Amino acid sequence: MRRESLIILALDALDFSMVKRYDCKSLMQLEYGETDISEFKLARTVVLWASFLTGKNMEAEIPVETQWKFRLKPEETFFHFFNSYNAIDVPAFSLKDESHAEERRLLKAYFEDEAAVEEYDEVVWRNHEENKRDFFAAMGKYDLVMGYFNLADAIGHLSFGIPEKMETVYLELERIAHEVKSSVDDFILIVSDHGMRPVGRYGDHSKKGFYSANMRIGLNLPKITSFYDLIRRRA
Amino acid sequence: MEDRLAALERRSISIIREAKAQFKNLAVLWSTGKDSTASLWLCKKAFFGKVPFPVIHIDTGYKFPEIYEFRDKIADEWGLDLIVAKNREALEAGMSPEKGKLKCCTTLKTDVLKNLIKKEGFDALILAIRRDEHGIRAKERYFSPRDEEFRWRYTDQPAEMWDLYVKPSEDFSHMRVHPILHWTELDVWEYVKRENLPVNPLYFARNGKRYRSLGCMPCTVPIPSNAGTIDEIIEELKTTKIPERAGRAQDKERAYMMQKLRSLGYM
């Protein structure tokens, strides 16, 4: 019999109230709720995922200037407890430098009036599709598959106040969760690093994240570091 | 007492002279807009009537006909050593804003300037940016070191205290010099009036509209205005609540977001 494996859907900026608003049933699994990241001064993506992977608050160790290049060794993370794993585009571990650098270039260009939102969105969606392909190709082949998707974060930064766009984003993430749930019986953990709050048409990181699991794990307003032991025990 | 415009001018001229003294191969960028024409005039004044270094005009091929006419007329009258730089290959291959605004700007402006800097070996460029014109420029300095990719090397940025502009010791690709950084849009127009500077006719209202800042034809839109003379423009600017780069209702949120994304390390 095949050993039960673990699937982690790492959904950047997935916001609790947005999941509810768009009634994303597959994202809201048997147990779900908010996470509390108020211990962090700034809700920085790389810092939060590094803390998730290591079970330690990594804020002091990751300077903002070099954060996108920051890489943890497998033995510093829960990955090394697993016989086999695949980490797709995971910040602080296996981030796809080029794709994200291109997104950041366009983000900067947008604020310098040199790129339209549509150009930026196009690149974000293209990168998302690539991650989706990689993720579904890896499923079922490893003890642990962790797939990172920054769609809600990247689109949200420039368009969180535009409901039609955010609905498309949340329905897409819901479809991914649905497909995962309907194709495997494994333990599925869905986690976001932080949520989002509107600033006019834009979106800023909030200090509340989201989590859900397809079995009871008995957490109540967990921190992002609270999942480390739980994941290790599944190895 | 020295009036405001005289004080602005004095500081700008001292920055331009300092740049000429510190760098071997200096050039000034000139779009023909009001700011860069004022800055060019200051270069002329700083050296007693003759701009003693090359004047670069980046021609994207999509500029207004009035810009080309104005450029050639002034270049002739002021005796400029004008370099017109253009990416002909890209234009022939069909580059246009329809291929993406960023791509178009990068190919027809940024790359052209990069290649020119390399070819001519310029170590410093004078640019007419102003702090009040755009949030992203608000923190700029008078002497601003850049790397090959045009990124601001702010970690090498020397402090500019007591009006001393020092070259950083570290290696850098070229220095950006911003002599009118401390001017406002209104200052520029008042200076245009005082010095009787030539102005591109596109700035004056026709049929209830005028251009407030000039770029390429497909990407620049006029603002509603009836200001048909310099005096009327000055009067309009004293009362307007529309920002210079108009059409941006979400300025505050945009500025907040830009700052926040910077602090989060996205930019």
Chai-1 contact restraints between the chains, C-beta under 6 A:
chainA,res_idxA,chainB,res_idxB,connection_type,confidence,min_distance_angstrom,max_distance_angstrom,comment,restraint_id
A,R44,B,L264,contact,1.0,0.0,6.0,A-B,restraint_1
A,V64,B,G265,contact,1.0,0.0,6.0,A-B,restraint_2
A,Q67,B,G265,contact,1.0,0.0,6.0,A-B,restraint_3
A,R104,B,Y266,contact,1.0,0.0,6.0,A-B,restraint_4
A,L107,B,Y266,contact,1.0,0.0,6.0,A-B,restraint_5
A,K108,B,M267,contact,1.0,0.0,6.0,A-B,restraint_6
A,A109,B,L102,contact,1.0,0.0,6.0,A-B,restraint_7
A,F111,B,M258,contact,1.0,0.0,6.0,A-B,restraint_8
A,E112,B,I136,contact,1.0,0.0,6.0,A-B,restraint_9
A,E114,B,L102,contact,1.0,0.0,6.0,A-B,restraint_10
A,E114,B,C105,contact,1.0,0.0,6.0,A-B,restraint_11
A,A115,B,K101,contact,1.0,0.0,6.0,A-B,restraint_12
A,A115,B,L102,contact,1.0,0.0,6.0,A-B,restraint_13
A,A116,B,K101,contact,1.0,0.0,6.0,A-B,restraint_14
A,E119,B,G100,contact,1.0,0.0,6.0,A-B,restraint_15
A,E119,B,L102,contact,1.0,0.0,6.0,A-B,restraint_16
A,V199,B,E253,contact,1.0,0.0,6.0,A-B,restraint_17
A,V199,B,Y256,contact,1.0,0.0,6.0,A-B,restraint_18
A,V199,B,M257,contact,1.0,0.0,6.0,A-B,restraint_19
A,G200,B,Q250,contact,1.0,0.0,6.0,A-B,restraint_20
A,G200,B,E253,contact,1.0,0.0,6.0,A-B,restraint_21
A,R201,B,Q250,contact,1.0,0.0,6.0,A-B,restraint_22
A,Y202,B,E253,contact,1.0,0.0,6.0,A-B,restraint_23
A,Y202,B,M257,contact,1.0,0.0,6.0,A-B,restraint_24
A,D204,B,K260,contact,1.0,0.0,6.0,A-B,restraint_25
